[in-house]
Amino acid sequence: MTFKKTELIFACVFAAIVALLPGGCATGKSAEQSEPAKAQAPAVAPLQTGYSEIYVSEIETTPALKQDYEGAIAECRSSLISSLLSKSKYKKVEPAKGETVKGRTSLLVKLRINDMRIASSTARMWGGVFAGNSFMNIHMTLVDAGTKSVVREEDFNSTNSAWAAAWNLGASDRSMPVDMGKIMADYIEKAVPAK
C-alpha cells in the first residue's frame, strides 16, 4: 500500500511541475515592457565632388593574411568592382594598375584588411560551431586621384554567427568576402556622386 501512495505522490509532483513549467515561458508583454526604438543606419553624407571614374587598388594586408586568404581577398575586390559596374552609375569602374590613375580626375579606392578569419569548410564540417566565428575588418580610404588628397575614410566590419554557419554548413563563411564587396559598393554608391 505504501508503494501505491509513493507512486501517487510522485505522479502528483510530476504533474505539478509539468503544469508550471510552461508558465516561465510566457512571451506576452506588459504595458511597461515596450520595444526599444530600432536603431537606424546612419545616413551617408555624399562627397562635395562627383566622379565619373572609379579605380579600385589592390587590397593591402599583412603577408600572413595574404598567404592564408589570397583567394578570399581577390574575391572581395572583384565583388566590389562588379557590384559598382552593375549599378551603371559611373562611366568607368576598373582595377587600378600602376600609372592608370596618375593625374586623372577620378576616385581611387584604397582598401586595407586589418584583420580577418574565415573558418575553412573542413573546420566547419568537423567542428561545427566550435570552429568559431568568421570575420573581416576592412579600412577604406577614398582618394582624389588628381590631387592625391583623402576625401573620405571608413571602416567596415562583419562577423557571422558560428551557430548559423554551422547550420548552413559554412555557406556564410564562404560568402563573406563577396558580401563585404557588395556592402562597400553600396556605400560608395551612396557617398560618391556621379559626375
Secondary structure, DSSP 8 states (H G I E B T S, - for coil): -HHHHHHHHHHHHHHHHHHHGGGGG-----SS---------------SS-BSEEEE---B--HHHHHHSHHHHHHHHHHHHHHHHHHT-SSEEEE--TTTTTT-SSEEEEEEEEEEE---HHHHHHHGGGG---EEEEEEEEEETTTTEEEEEEEEEEE--HHHHHHTTTHHHHHHHHHHHHHHHHHHHHHS-B-
